Amino acid sequence: MVLAVLALELLALWRRGWPLPSALSLLAPAALIVLALRAALIDAHWAWIALPLALAFPAHLVELARRRKDRSLPRKSE
């Protein structure tokens, strides 16, 4: 259910003009953490819990780098 809501949020961001890579980098860490939580709740093998959690960290770093890059771009004066 939560992954479906994240997919709807991705669609909403994309329809509002966000580039797809930016929207994906924003939502990927949350999706990975939700997958790890789901694996833990169904008592999956520890590797299936650790893998999405381990991938969430680099996804967060990618998002932070993207935000820093966007902040450093010169803004158009309105």
N, CA, C and O atoms as CSV, one atom per row, in Angstrom:
chain,resi,resn,atom,element,x,y,z
A,1,MET,N,N,0.828,-1.182,0.000
A,1,MET,CA,C,0.000,0.000,0.000
A,1,MET,C,C,0.882,1.260,0.000
A,1,MET,O,O,0.630,2.204,-0.748
A,2,VAL,N,N,1.909,1.257,0.844
A,2,VAL,CA,C,2.782,2.431,0.919
A,2,VAL,C,C,3.554,2.607,-0.388
A,2,VAL,O,O,3.754,3.732,-0.846
A,3,LEU,N,N,3.984,1.506,-0.983
A,3,LEU,CA,C,4.688,1.607,-2.264
A,3,LEU,C,C,3.766,2.158,-3.346
A,3,LEU,O,O,4.219,2.887,-4.229
A,4,ALA,N,N,2.494,1.823,-3.290
A,4,ALA,CA,C,1.528,2.368,-4.247
A,4,ALA,C,C,1.378,3.878,-4.063
A,4,ALA,O,O,1.282,4.620,-5.040
A,5,VAL,N,N,1.360,4.322,-2.819
A,5,VAL,CA,C,1.281,5.763,-2.550
A,5,VAL,C,C,2.543,6.462,-3.054
A,5,VAL,O,O,2.465,7.556,-3.614
A,6,LEU,N,N,3.697,5.839,-2.859
A,6,LEU,CA,C,4.937,6.425,-3.380
A,6,LEU,C,C,4.910,6.500,-4.908
A,6,LEU,O,O,5.405,7.463,-5.493
A,7,ALA,N,N,4.334,5.486,-5.550
A,7,ALA,CA,C,4.222,5.509,-7.009
A,7,ALA,C,C,3.283,6.633,-7.457
A,7,ALA,O,O,3.547,7.303,-8.456
A,8,LEU,N,N,2.201,6.836,-6.726
A,8,LEU,CA,C,1.293,7.944,-7.049
A,8,LEU,C,C,1.984,9.294,-6.839
A,8,LEU,O,O,1.778,10.231,-7.611
A,9,GLU,N,N,2.788,9.383,-5.807
A,9,GLU,CA,C,3.534,10.617,-5.567
A,9,GLU,C,C,4.530,10.875,-6.692
A,9,GLU,O,O,4.702,12.015,-7.125
A,10,LEU,N,N,5.177,9.829,-7.158
A,10,LEU,CA,C,6.095,9.954,-8.286
A,10,LEU,C,C,5.352,10.465,-9.510
A,10,LEU,O,O,5.836,11.360,-10.204
A,11,LEU,N,N,4.186,9.905,-9.778
A,11,LEU,CA,C,3.380,10.344,-10.911
A,11,LEU,C,C,2.964,11.807,-10.755
A,11,LEU,O,O,3.008,12.572,-11.718
A,12,ALA,N,N,2.565,12.192,-9.554
A,12,ALA,CA,C,2.148,13.572,-9.310
A,12,ALA,C,C,3.314,14.539,-9.514
A,12,ALA,O,O,3.139,15.600,-10.113
A,13,LEU,N,N,4.494,14.183,-9.023
A,13,LEU,CA,C,5.654,15.051,-9.209
A,13,LEU,C,C,6.007,15.187,-10.685
A,13,LEU,O,O,6.325,16.276,-11.163
A,14,TRP,N,N,5.948,14.080,-11.390
A,14,TRP,CA,C,6.269,14.078,-12.813
A,14,TRP,C,C,5.275,14.940,-13.594
A,14,TRP,O,O,5.667,15.675,-14.500
A,15,ARG,N,N,4.002,14.852,-13.246
A,15,ARG,CA,C,2.981,15.652,-13.931
A,15,ARG,C,C,3.098,17.135,-13.604
A,15,ARG,O,O,2.639,17.976,-14.375
A,16,ARG,N,N,3.706,17.462,-12.472
A,16,ARG,CA,C,3.915,18.872,-12.108
A,16,ARG,C,C,5.178,19.446,-12.730
A,16,ARG,O,O,5.521,20.603,-12.485
A,17,GLY,N,N,5.872,18.650,-13.532
A,17,GLY,CA,C,7.019,19.171,-14.257
A,17,GLY,C,C,8.375,18.769,-13.722
A,17,GLY,O,O,9.399,19.207,-14.246
A,18,TRP,N,N,8.405,17.944,-12.688
A,18,TRP,CA,C,9.699,17.476,-12.186
A,18,TRP,C,C,10.310,16.538,-13.221
A,18,TRP,O,O,9.602,15.715,-13.801
A,19,PRO,N,N,11.604,16.650,-13.456
A,19,PRO,CA,C,12.259,15.639,-14.299
A,19,PRO,C,C,12.193,14.272,-13.594
A,19,PRO,O,O,12.326,14.189,-12.373
A,20,LEU,N,N,11.993,13.237,-14.358
A,20,LEU,CA,C,11.835,11.897,-13.778
A,20,LEU,C,C,13.033,11.475,-12.925
A,20,LEU,O,O,12.825,10.912,-11.850
A,21,PRO,N,N,14.283,11.720,-13.353
A,21,PRO,CA,C,15.403,11.334,-12.480
A,21,PRO,C,C,15.392,12.054,-11.129
A,21,PRO,O,O,15.749,11.461,-10.112
A,22,SER,N,N,14.992,13.311,-11.111
A,22,SER,CA,C,14.928,14.047,-9.843
A,22,SER,C,C,13.853,13.489,-8.932
A,22,SER,O,O,14.070,13.329,-7.731
A,23,ALA,N,N,12.694,13.192,-9.501
A,23,ALA,CA,C,11.605,12.637,-8.702
A,23,ALA,C,C,11.964,11.245,-8.186
A,23,ALA,O,O,11.654,10.900,-7.045
A,24,LEU,N,N,12.612,10.456,-9.024
A,24,LEU,CA,C,13.030,9.115,-8.584
A,24,LEU,C,C,14.074,9.191,-7.477
A,24,LEU,O,O,14.015,8.425,-6.515
A,25,SER,N,N,15.021,10.102,-7.606
A,25,SER,CA,C,16.051,10.200,-6.569
A,25,SER,C,C,15.459,10.694,-5.254
A,25,SER,O,O,15.979,10.381,-4.183
A,26,LEU,N,N,14.388,11.454,-5.327
A,26,LEU,CA,C,13.728,11.936,-4.120
A,26,LEU,C,C,13.007,10.796,-3.390
A,26,LEU,O,O,13.035,10.725,-2.161
A,27,LEU,N,N,12.368,9.914,-4.148
A,27,LEU,CA,C,11.521,8.882,-3.544
A,27,LEU,C,C,12.201,7.525,-3.365
A,27,LEU,O,O,11.692,6.676,-2.633
A,28,ALA,N,N,13.324,7.312,-4.009
A,28,ALA,CA,C,13.993,6.011,-3.939
A,28,ALA,C,C,14.386,5.600,-2.519
A,28,ALA,O,O,14.153,4.450,-2.147
A,29,PRO,N,N,14.971,6.487,-1.711
A,29,PRO,CA,C,15.331,6.055,-0.349
A,29,PRO,C,C,14.114,5.605,0.461
A,29,PRO,O,O,14.187,4.621,1.197
A,30,ALA,N,N,13.014,6.313,0.328
A,30,ALA,CA,C,11.799,5.923,1.062
A,30,ALA,C,C,11.301,4.566,0.601
A,30,ALA,O,O,10.908,3.735,1.420
A,31,ALA,N,N,11.314,4.337,-0.700
A,31,ALA,CA,C,10.856,3.054,-1.229
A,31,ALA,C,C,11.746,1.909,-0.742
A,31,ALA,O,O,11.252,0.832,-0.408
A,32,LEU,N,N,13.044,2.144,-0.702
A,32,LEU,CA,C,13.956,1.097,-0.233
A,32,LEU,C,C,13.749,0.799,1.252
A,32,LEU,O,O,13.797,-0.360,1.664
A,33,ILE,N,N,13.523,1.825,2.045
A,33,ILE,CA,C,13.284,1.607,3.468
A,33,ILE,C,C,11.970,0.867,3.686
A,33,ILE,O,O,11.877,0.011,4.565
A,34,VAL,N,N,10.959,1.191,2.892
A,34,VAL,CA,C,9.672,0.485,2.997
A,34,VAL,C,C,9.843,-0.986,2.613
A,34,VAL,O,O,9.249,-1.863,3.241
A,35,LEU,N,N,10.645,-1.257,1.593
A,35,LEU,CA,C,10.901,-2.653,1.216
A,35,LEU,C,C,11.611,-3.409,2.337
A,35,LEU,O,O,11.300,-4.571,2.599
A,36,ALA,N,N,12.555,-2.757,2.993
A,36,ALA,CA,C,13.250,-3.398,4.113
A,36,ALA,C,C,12.288,-3.651,5.271
A,36,ALA,O,O,12.345,-4.701,5.911
A,37,LEU,N,N,11.419,-2.704,5.535
A,37,LEU,CA,C,10.429,-2.883,6.596
A,37,LEU,C,C,9.503,-4.043,6.275
A,37,LEU,O,O,9.188,-4.855,7.146
A,38,ARG,N,N,9.074,-4.119,5.038
A,38,ARG,CA,C,8.199,-5.233,4.624
A,38,ARG,C,C,8.913,-6.571,4.808
A,38,ARG,O,O,8.320,-7.536,5.290
A,39,ALA,N,N,10.167,-6.623,4.430
A,39,ALA,CA,C,10.933,-7.858,4.588
A,39,ALA,C,C,11.043,-8.235,6.064
A,39,ALA,O,O,10.940,-9.410,6.415
A,40,ALA,N,N,11.252,-7.245,6.921
A,40,ALA,CA,C,11.356,-7.524,8.355
A,40,ALA,C,C,10.021,-8.002,8.917
A,40,ALA,O,O,9.983,-8.892,9.767
A,41,LEU,N,N,8.939,-7.416,8.446
A,41,LEU,CA,C,7.622,-7.790,8.967
A,41,LEU,C,C,7.198,-9.199,8.564
A,41,LEU,O,O,6.445,-9.853,9.286
A,42,ILE,N,N,7.679,-9.665,7.416
A,42,ILE,CA,C,7.331,-11.032,7.008
A,42,ILE,C,C,8.393,-12.038,7.430
A,42,ILE,O,O,8.367,-13.198,7.020
A,43,ASP,N,N,9.327,-11.576,8.256
A,43,ASP,CA,C,10.378,-12.435,8.807
A,43,ASP,C,C,11.248,-13.060,7.714
A,43,ASP,O,O,11.555,-14.252,7.735
A,44,ALA,N,N,11.629,-12.213,6.766
A,44,ALA,CA,C,12.494,-12.665,5.673
A,44,ALA,C,C,13.918,-12.868,6.201
A,44,ALA,O,O,14.271,-12.418,7.291
A,45,HIS,N,N,14.700,-13.544,5.409
A,45,HIS,CA,C,16.109,-13.741,5.735
A,45,HIS,C,C,16.763,-12.371,5.931
A,45,HIS,O,O,16.377,-11.397,5.285
A,46,TRP,N,N,17.744,-12.300,6.817
A,46,TRP,CA,C,18.344,-11.014,7.167
A,46,TRP,C,C,18.921,-10.292,5.956
A,46,TRP,O,O,18.941,-9.061,5.929
A,47,ALA,N,N,19.388,-11.030,4.960
A,47,ALA,CA,C,19.980,-10.398,3.784
A,47,ALA,C,C,18.941,-9.594,3.003
A,47,ALA,O,O,19.266,-8.562,2.416
A,48,TRP,N,N,17.694,-10.066,2.997
A,48,TRP,CA,C,16.637,-9.339,2.289
A,48,TRP,C,C,16.223,-8.070,3.033
A,48,TRP,O,O,15.592,-7.187,2.452
A,49,ILE,N,N,16.567,-7.980,4.285
A,49,ILE,CA,C,16.325,-6.760,5.057
A,49,ILE,C,C,17.519,-5.819,4.892
A,49,ILE,O,O,17.347,-4.614,4.705
A,50,ALA,N,N,18.713,-6.372,4.961
A,50,ALA,CA,C,19.929,-5.570,4.908
A,50,ALA,C,C,20.166,-4.954,3.524
A,50,ALA,O,O,20.658,-3.829,3.425
A,51,LEU,N,N,19.825,-5.673,2.473
A,51,LEU,CA,C,20.104,-5.178,1.123
A,51,LEU,C,C,19.394,-3.859,0.821
A,51,LEU,O,O,20.065,-2.907,0.424
A,52,PRO,N,N,18.077,-3.750,0.985
A,52,PRO,CA,C,17.465,-2.446,0.706
A,52,PRO,C,C,17.907,-1.352,1.672
A,52,PRO,O,O,18.002,-0.185,1.291
A,53,LEU,N,N,18.177,-1.727,2.923
A,53,LEU,CA,C,18.680,-0.717,3.860
A,53,LEU,C,C,20.050,-0.217,3.432
A,53,LEU,O,O,20.329,0.979,3.511
A,54,ALA,N,N,20.900,-1.120,2.982
A,54,ALA,CA,C,22.228,-0.723,2.522
A,54,ALA,C,C,22.146,0.126,1.256
A,54,ALA,O,O,22.957,1.033,1.071
A,55,LEU,N,N,21.189,-0.151,0.394
A,55,LEU,CA,C,21.032,0.636,-0.828
A,55,LEU,C,C,20.381,1.994,-0.572
A,55,LEU,O,O,20.549,2.924,-1.362
A,56,ALA,N,N,19.645,2.108,0.522
A,56,ALA,CA,C,18.989,3.380,0.844
A,56,ALA,C,C,20.013,4.469,1.160
A,56,ALA,O,O,19.797,5.637,0.837
A,57,PHE,N,N,21.111,4.095,1.782
A,57,PHE,CA,C,22.121,5.100,2.137
A,57,PHE,C,C,22.729,5.767,0.903
A,57,PHE,O,O,22.747,6.996,0.836
A,58,PRO,N,N,23.231,5.004,-0.080
A,58,PRO,CA,C,23.749,5.684,-1.274
A,58,PRO,C,C,22.653,6.456,-2.011
A,58,PRO,O,O,22.931,7.488,-2.623
A,59,ALA,N,N,21.419,5.970,-1.959
A,59,ALA,CA,C,20.322,6.704,-2.598
A,59,ALA,C,C,20.125,8.058,-1.916
A,59,ALA,O,O,19.867,9.061,-2.583
A,60,HIS,N,N,20.246,8.084,-0.591
A,60,HIS,CA,C,20.166,9.354,0.131
A,60,HIS,C,C,21.309,10.280,-0.278
A,60,HIS,O,O,21.105,11.480,-0.457
A,61,LEU,N,N,22.498,9.728,-0.423
A,61,LEU,CA,C,23.648,10.542,-0.820
A,61,LEU,C,C,23.471,11.122,-2.218
A,61,LEU,O,O,23.850,12.266,-2.468
A,62,VAL,N,N,22.899,10.342,-3.126
A,62,VAL,CA,C,22.628,10.834,-4.478
A,62,VAL,C,C,21.635,11.987,-4.415
A,62,VAL,O,O,21.810,12.995,-5.101
A,63,GLU,N,N,20.601,11.847,-3.603
A,63,GLU,CA,C,19.609,12.912,-3.458
A,63,GLU,C,C,20.231,14.173,-2.857
A,63,GLU,O,O,19.945,15.283,-3.306
A,64,LEU,N,N,21.069,14.003,-1.854
A,64,LEU,CA,C,21.740,15.165,-1.271
A,64,LEU,C,C,22.647,15.862,-2.282
A,64,LEU,O,O,22.687,17.091,-2.338
A,65,ALA,N,N,23.366,15.089,-3.068
A,65,ALA,CA,C,24.235,15.669,-4.096
A,65,ALA,C,C,23.410,16.400,-5.150
A,65,ALA,O,O,23.806,17.465,-5.622
A,66,ARG,N,N,22.275,15.834,-5.516
A,66,ARG,CA,C,21.414,16.479,-6.498
A,66,ARG,C,C,20.880,17.804,-5.963
A,66,ARG,O,O,20.836,18.798,-6.688
A,67,ARG,N,N,20.477,17.816,-4.699
A,67,ARG,CA,C,19.968,19.053,-4.105
A,67,ARG,C,C,21.062,20.109,-3.992
A,67,ARG,O,O,20.818,21.292,-4.231
A,68,ARG,N,N,22.260,19.681,-3.630
A,68,ARG,CA,C,23.375,20.632,-3.525
A,68,ARG,C,C,23.690,21.219,-4.892
A,68,ARG,O,O,23.948,22.417,-5.013
A,69,LYS,N,N,23.670,20.385,-5.917
A,69,LYS,CA,C,23.937,20.857,-7.272
A,69,LYS,C,C,22.856,21.846,-7.705
A,69,LYS,O,O,23.173,22.888,-8.279
A,70,ASP,N,N,21.591,21.538,-7.440
A,70,ASP,CA,C,20.496,22.439,-7.810
A,70,ASP,C,C,20.590,23.768,-7.069
A,70,ASP,O,O,20.249,24.812,-7.624
A,71,ARG,N,N,21.047,23.737,-5.822
A,71,ARG,CA,C,21.179,24.957,-5.035
A,71,ARG,C,C,22.293,25.850,-5.554
A,71,ARG,O,O,22.218,27.074,-5.450
A,72,SER,N,N,23.331,25.232,-6.116
A,72,SER,CA,C,24.468,26.016,-6.571
A,72,SER,C,C,24.243,26.617,-7.960
A,72,SER,O,O,25.022,27.462,-8.402
A,73,LEU,N,N,23.193,26.192,-8.642
A,73,LEU,CA,C,22.909,26.749,-9.953
A,73,LEU,C,C,22.417,28.190,-9.810
A,73,LEU,O,O,21.668,28.491,-8.880
A,74,PRO,N,N,22.817,29.067,-10.696
A,74,PRO,CA,C,22.304,30.433,-10.612
A,74,PRO,C,C,20.808,30.459,-10.921
A,74,PRO,O,O,20.344,29.771,-11.829
A,75,ARG,N,N,20.069,31.245,-10.172
A,75,ARG,CA,C,18.622,31.361,-10.356
A,75,ARG,C,C,18.317,32.479,-11.353
A,75,ARG,O,O,19.025,33.482,-11.434
A,76,LYS,N,N,17.250,32.270,-12.099
A,76,LYS,CA,C,16.790,33.330,-13.000
A,76,LYS,C,C,16.092,34.390,-12.161
A,76,LYS,O,O,15.316,34.071,-11.260
A,77,SER,N,N,16.371,35.633,-12.459
A,77,SER,CA,C,15.682,36.686,-11.728
A,77,SER,C,C,14.289,36.855,-12.319
A,77,SER,O,O,14.105,36.822,-13.536
A,78,GLU,N,N,13.323,37.033,-11.445
A,78,GLU,CA,C,11.934,37.135,-11.912
A,78,GLU,C,C,11.509,38.571,-12.034
A,78,GLU,O,O,10.371,38.848,-12.413
